[in-house]
Amino acid sequence: DEAKLQYPLRLRRWREGDSFVPFGMSGHKKVGDFLTDQKVPLVERGRQFVLLSGEDIVWVVGRRIDDRYALTSESENVLKITREII
């Protein structure tokens, strides 16, 4: 939901202790635990990026958005960001 975002958005690699609210959940989860649960290989974890709005992680890039930023029936504008592997 574009209206919920705070600009500028920032992209960085995830850090130990980072947390977000995975889409479909109500509570916070550490990104490291999320990647473990998703069975992401250790080498891929080191290359994992997150997209931030202010201090909030809004997207574990390519894997899951944060539930707080998901579309609702009240959403008017959508920001679509895709990733491309080169």
Z-matrix of the N, CA and C atoms (Angstrom, degrees):
N
C 1 1.454
C 2 1.534 1 107.54
N 3 1.315 2 116.24 1 109.22
C 4 1.460 3 122.18 2 -174.32
C 5 1.526 4 112.84 3 -58.57
N 6 1.314 5 117.73 4 -33.17
C 7 1.465 6 121.35 5 -177.47
C 8 1.532 7 112.76 6 -66.62
N 9 1.298 8 117.89 7 -21.09
C 10 1.463 9 121.63 8 -178.00
C 11 1.528 10 112.67 9 -87.15
N 12 1.324 11 116.54 10 -10.16
C 13 1.465 12 120.49 11 -174.84
C 14 1.520 13 112.34 12 -82.64
N 15 1.317 14 114.76 13 149.25
C 16 1.457 15 122.63 14 175.52
C 17 1.528 16 106.49 15 -114.07
N 18 1.317 17 115.75 16 124.54
C 19 1.471 18 120.52 17 -177.50
C 20 1.521 19 110.75 18 -97.75
N 21 1.313 20 118.47 19 153.63
C 22 1.468 21 127.00 20 1.75
C 23 1.522 22 111.17 21 -79.09
N 24 1.323 23 115.42 22 149.17
C 25 1.456 24 120.73 23 173.14
C 26 1.528 25 107.60 24 -77.29
N 27 1.335 26 115.83 25 148.58
C 28 1.464 27 120.13 26 179.98
C 29 1.520 28 109.47 27 -126.52
N 30 1.321 29 114.95 28 146.22
C 31 1.455 30 121.72 29 178.49
C 32 1.525 31 107.73 30 -118.93
N 33 1.341 32 116.03 31 130.62
C 34 1.462 33 120.46 32 177.33
C 35 1.518 34 108.96 33 -154.50
N 36 1.328 35 115.46 34 167.55
C 37 1.468 36 119.80 35 174.44
C 38 1.531 37 108.56 36 -73.72
N 39 1.326 38 116.37 37 147.74
C 40 1.463 39 119.55 38 179.91
C 41 1.526 40 109.03 39 -67.32
N 42 1.326 41 113.73 40 154.80
C 43 1.465 42 120.93 41 -179.89
C 44 1.526 43 109.26 42 -124.43
N 45 1.313 44 114.54 43 154.09
C 46 1.466 45 120.51 44 176.59
C 47 1.530 46 108.10 45 -55.53
N 48 1.315 47 117.43 46 132.39
C 49 1.461 48 121.72 47 179.57
C 50 1.521 49 114.10 48 95.42
N 51 1.360 50 118.02 49 -14.33
C 52 1.471 51 120.45 50 176.43
C 53 1.519 52 109.65 51 -60.47
N 54 1.328 53 116.13 52 142.01
C 55 1.462 54 119.48 53 176.29
C 56 1.522 55 109.65 54 -140.84
N 57 1.333 56 114.93 55 160.60
C 58 1.458 57 122.37 56 177.80
C 59 1.518 58 107.73 57 -154.33
N 60 1.337 59 116.71 58 176.15
C 61 1.460 60 121.47 59 177.74
C 62 1.532 61 106.65 60 -108.31
N 63 1.334 62 118.35 61 98.35
C 64 1.465 63 120.29 62 -177.30
C 65 1.533 64 111.63 63 -57.81
N 66 1.330 65 115.94 64 140.33
C 67 1.462 66 121.43 65 179.11
C 68 1.522 67 110.00 66 -50.61
N 69 1.323 68 116.02 67 129.93
C 70 1.453 69 121.71 68 -179.75
C 71 1.517 70 113.91 69 94.20
N 72 1.339 71 117.27 70 -6.48
C 73 1.463 72 121.06 71 178.98
C 74 1.525 73 109.29 72 -112.74
N 75 1.314 74 116.83 73 164.18
C 76 1.458 75 120.09 74 178.41
C 77 1.526 76 112.63 75 -108.61
N 78 1.321 77 117.70 76 -18.30
C 79 1.459 78 120.44 77 -177.73
C 80 1.511 79 112.97 78 -110.12
N 81 1.324 80 114.88 79 163.76
C 82 1.462 81 120.77 80 178.57
C 83 1.529 82 110.86 81 -71.23
N 84 1.321 83 114.25 82 151.51
C 85 1.461 84 121.18 83 175.31
C 86 1.525 85 106.86 84 -140.81
N 87 1.321 86 116.21 85 138.81
C 88 1.459 87 119.62 86 176.97
C 89 1.524 88 109.16 87 -69.18
N 90 1.330 89 115.37 88 140.22
C 91 1.462 90 120.50 89 -179.66
C 92 1.527 91 109.98 90 -58.43
N 93 1.328 92 118.18 91 -41.41
C 94 1.467 93 121.26 92 178.81
C 95 1.519 94 111.97 93 -59.08
N 96 1.336 95 117.19 94 -42.70
C 97 1.464 96 121.04 95 178.22
C 98 1.531 97 110.54 96 -67.46
N 99 1.321 98 116.85 97 -39.28
C 100 1.458 99 121.19 98 177.99
C 101 1.529 100 109.99 99 -60.49
N 102 1.330 101 117.04 100 -46.14
C 103 1.466 102 120.78 101 -179.39
C 104 1.528 103 110.95 102 -64.86
N 105 1.328 104 117.10 103 -37.22
C 106 1.470 105 120.76 104 176.01
C 107 1.523 106 109.95 105 -63.42
N 108 1.333 107 116.73 106 -47.53
C 109 1.471 108 121.00 107 179.71
C 110 1.524 109 111.65 108 -60.26
N 111 1.333 110 116.90 109 -33.41
C 112 1.467 111 121.89 110 179.56
C 113 1.532 112 111.99 111 -83.02
N 114 1.346 113 115.99 112 1.73
C 115 1.463 114 122.91 113 179.32
C 116 1.527 115 112.68 114 57.88
N 117 1.335 116 115.57 115 39.74
C 118 1.463 117 121.23 116 177.31
C 119 1.526 118 108.01 117 -76.54
N 120 1.333 119 117.44 118 125.49
C 121 1.468 120 120.30 119 179.80
C 122 1.529 121 111.75 120 -58.68
N 123 1.314 122 115.91 121 148.73
C 124 1.457 123 122.39 122 -176.64
C 125 1.528 124 112.38 123 -54.12
N 126 1.317 125 117.55 124 -40.99
C 127 1.458 126 120.44 125 -179.08
C 128 1.535 127 111.32 126 -64.01
N 129 1.327 128 117.58 127 -36.37
C 130 1.476 129 121.17 128 177.78
C 131 1.527 130 111.15 129 -72.30
N 132 1.318 131 117.82 130 -34.39
C 133 1.470 132 121.08 131 179.26
C 134 1.521 133 111.01 132 -58.44
N 135 1.318 134 116.32 133 -38.61
C 136 1.454 135 120.70 134 179.96
C 137 1.519 136 113.31 135 -66.25
N 138 1.319 137 116.19 136 -19.41
C 139 1.467 138 120.83 137 -179.72
C 140 1.527 139 112.69 138 -103.81
N 141 1.326 140 117.69 139 6.44
C 142 1.464 141 121.93 140 -174.70
C 143 1.521 142 111.47 141 -74.80
N 144 1.337 143 115.94 142 129.17
C 145 1.455 144 121.97 143 176.77
C 146 1.518 145 110.47 144 -102.61
N 147 1.334 146 114.98 145 154.43
C 148 1.466 147 122.00 146 172.30
C 149 1.527 148 107.60 147 -127.69
N 150 1.324 149 115.85 148 148.67
C 151 1.459 150 122.29 149 176.49
C 152 1.517 151 107.21 150 -106.04
N 153 1.342 152 115.72 151 129.31
C 154 1.458 153 120.63 152 -176.91
C 155 1.515 154 112.01 153 -114.06
N 156 1.323 155 114.66 154 143.53
C 157 1.457 156 124.44 155 170.44
C 158 1.519 157 104.62 156 -120.10
N 159 1.328 158 116.63 157 110.33
C 160 1.459 159 118.96 158 -170.40
C 161 1.510 160 107.45 159 63.82
N 162 1.331 161 117.72 160 -125.76
C 163 1.465 162 121.67 161 178.11
C 164 1.526 163 112.43 162 -100.27
N 165 1.338 164 117.41 163 -1.68
C 166 1.467 165 121.43 164 -178.05
C 167 1.523 166 112.10 165 -88.56
N 168 1.320 167 115.94 166 136.58
C 169 1.460 168 120.69 167 170.25
C 170 1.524 169 106.06 168 -78.74
N 171 1.325 170 116.96 169 121.09
C 172 1.463 171 120.81 170 179.63
C 173 1.517 172 112.21 171 -102.16
N 174 1.353 173 116.27 172 -17.08
C 175 1.462 174 119.71 173 -179.40
C 176 1.513 175 109.52 174 -155.48
N 177 1.322 176 116.35 175 124.94
C 178 1.452 177 121.20 176 165.77
C 179 1.526 178 102.08 177 -85.58
N 180 1.318 179 115.29 178 101.76
C 181 1.467 180 122.96 179 -164.72
C 182 1.525 181 112.34 180 -50.65
N 183 1.334 182 113.46 181 124.27
C 184 1.450 183 121.24 182 177.72
C 185 1.517 184 114.93 183 80.73
N 186 1.347 185 117.43 184 -0.96
C 187 1.464 186 119.12 185 -174.33
C 188 1.531 187 114.27 186 -124.31
N 189 1.334 188 118.33 187 -54.33
C 190 1.470 189 119.74 188 -175.66
C 191 1.511 190 110.18 189 -160.77
N 192 1.347 191 116.35 190 141.62
C 193 1.459 192 120.62 191 174.20
C 194 1.522 193 109.14 192 -90.85
N 195 1.318 194 115.44 193 165.53
C 196 1.459 195 122.03 194 176.23
C 197 1.523 196 107.59 195 -82.49
N 198 1.322 197 116.36 196 131.76
C 199 1.467 198 122.04 197 -176.67
C 200 1.530 199 112.68 198 -58.46
N 201 1.326 200 117.92 199 -30.44
C 202 1.465 201 120.95 200 -178.56
C 203 1.522 202 112.63 201 -67.52
N 204 1.329 203 117.14 202 -17.89
C 205 1.465 204 121.51 203 -177.44
C 206 1.526 205 112.44 204 -110.13
N 207 1.314 206 117.07 205 8.57
C 208 1.465 207 122.00 206 -179.38
C 209 1.520 208 111.12 207 -70.96
N 210 1.319 209 114.97 208 159.44
C 211 1.462 210 120.54 209 177.00
C 212 1.523 211 110.51 210 -69.01
N 213 1.325 212 115.10 211 145.40
C 214 1.462 213 121.91 212 175.06
C 215 1.522 214 107.54 213 -129.41
N 216 1.314 215 116.49 214 177.79
C 217 1.467 216 119.67 215 178.04
C 218 1.529 217 111.57 216 -66.89
N 219 1.334 218 117.36 217 -17.66
C 220 1.465 219 121.30 218 178.28
C 221 1.532 220 112.88 219 -90.09
N 222 1.323 221 118.06 220 -7.53
C 223 1.467 222 121.52 221 -178.35
C 224 1.528 223 110.53 222 -62.73
N 225 1.325 224 115.25 223 134.03
C 226 1.463 225 120.09 224 178.22
C 227 1.523 226 112.19 225 -109.29
N 228 1.333 227 117.05 226 -37.04
C 229 1.461 228 121.33 227 -178.66
C 230 1.513 229 110.05 228 -123.43
N 231 1.321 230 114.96 229 141.64
C 232 1.453 231 121.82 230 -178.84
C 233 1.524 232 108.63 231 -117.90
N 234 1.320 233 116.59 232 133.06
C 235 1.455 234 121.39 233 172.05
C 236 1.519 235 106.04 234 -103.71
N 237 1.332 236 115.39 235 118.98
C 238 1.470 237 120.22 236 179.96
C 239 1.525 238 108.22 237 -108.01
N 240 1.316 239 114.79 238 121.00
C 241 1.468 240 121.52 239 177.72
C 242 1.523 241 106.49 240 -122.60
N 243 1.299 242 115.62 241 133.34
C 244 1.457 243 120.00 242 177.63
C 245 1.519 244 109.31 243 -120.45
N 246 1.290 245 116.19 244 161.01
C 247 1.458 246 120.31 245 175.94
C 248 1.511 247 108.07 246 -112.69
N 249 1.308 248 114.59 247 147.96
C 250 1.450 249 120.78 248 179.03
C 251 1.523 250 107.47 249 -130.67
N 252 1.290 251 116.32 250 129.52
C 253 1.460 252 120.77 251 178.39
C 254 1.520 253 107.65 252 -92.86
N 255 1.335 254 115.18 253 124.14
C 256 1.470 255 119.52 254 -179.94
C 257 1.509 256 110.50 255 -115.23
